Amino acid sequence: MGNRGRRRVWLVVAAMLFVVAALLMFTGQGEEPVMETPRVEFPRRMRAPERERAERRRTHVPAVPMDAGTPEPARPRDPLLAALPRGEGKTAVVIEANALRHSPIGELLLDCLMRDGGKRLDEFRKLSGVDPLQDLDRLVITDEGLLLSGNFGSAKFQELMGERVSMDYGEGARVYEPGDMTVTRPDGTTARGRSEAAVATWNNQLLVMGSSPDEVKAVVDRVEGRGPNEPPAISEGSTYGEMYGVLSVEHLARLLPPDQAALAQRIRDVAQHVELHVDASGDVAMVADVRGKNGEEVTDLGKTLGAALSVARIKAQAEGQKDLAQLLDFARVQPDGASFKLELAVPLDAIQQRLAFCKEERSTAEAAQH
């Protein structure tokens, strides 16, 4: 994937990280929330329901063991985790779409999605054969492209990509090369276009999008046990929250504004690993765990970042940026030896008040259809 493609992927990651904050800031609608500072629970460890969820997802036994030199039989694995990139310095962020859909913030975002009465969502269902509210389980953003998992047994892949050159691959995959597409809309009209992305489908459970056929084949290889004998970018024990994963240090540095270029460079020099978790089961809370080799340098970096957040909060308060100031009220840095945790949160009450207009507009649009 080229630099332009990587920038687009990172923009998606950054947008998902701060989707709630962005919604609060750009809408300018709803009443100003007035409330006492609540207690926010941050995602710091795996809980019992998430452990059970991880166990249920161990559904695939690869025909080819990852290490053919050992006599032990292959163990069941989560095919999505197996599909992830391997090695250090990778970016792989998982969005638990199904869990998010059934969370309080998910209900609010659904109202915003359905402000047209659900017309565009219904058109997508008819066009693709996929209901994202029912069939989509997880979405993953990586340096290499996108991964989607779920129940795609009714998806119209052949109709959507019928003109592309395709081939069967491995145990249960089909790979589609970049090429022209003809889409028939629900109203019977057609539209032609060209997609530069290669696509692979695996056992009606995974949909892989990348920049080349070789790239998506490599993902299938990892799922089916032909990949490198390295652990996936995200371990099973780190699959907690409605969003989680790892970011490259470069991506974390790019989060900072241009006037913080010196701090961004310190992050590049000191940090080695960034693990992210977002909990949206109530208030929306994020924890980013930043690690490095030199404990003293990492501690100093955490203190510098904490000071920068404090300055930003004071500046937002002075300039009357109430939404940003409230977001930064929950921002803090917790040093811990060779790592530190960056925490950020938005209270659910604030989000509900800001997005109340979505539910009103959805009700109006649905009433107009009857």
Summary of the structure (lengths in Angstrom):
residues: 370
radius of gyration: 22.0
end to end distance: 46.8
largest distance: 66.0
contacts: 1123
relative contact order: 0.16
helix: 41%
strand: 24%
